[in-house]
Amino acid sequence: MADKVTLSLNPDTLARARAAAERAGMSLSAWMDRAARREALRDAGRHQDEWLDANPDVRDELDGFDRLADRLEAGWTDLGDAA
């Protein structure tokens, strides 16, 4: 169940959103939900990057883990290819 909210949009923004929703084959509500979700995730990513920039020791540890995972995965084969 979705929460209902009232939004005030610039008429041009609303027209563009309606057109984009129609092109996507979505209701305006579904399109707005997707757009808001995408922007919220982008914002969370920016916030995470800012935090990691302020905590370089954590970024270094994560980068080291990524390098280790890449080395370990290099010797594996994709089981999907065996089918």
Secondary structure by P-SEA (a helix, b strand, c coil): cbbbbbbbbcaaaaaaaaaaaaaacccaaaaaaaaaaaaaaaaaaaaaaaaaaacaaaaaaaaaaaaaaaaaacccccccccc
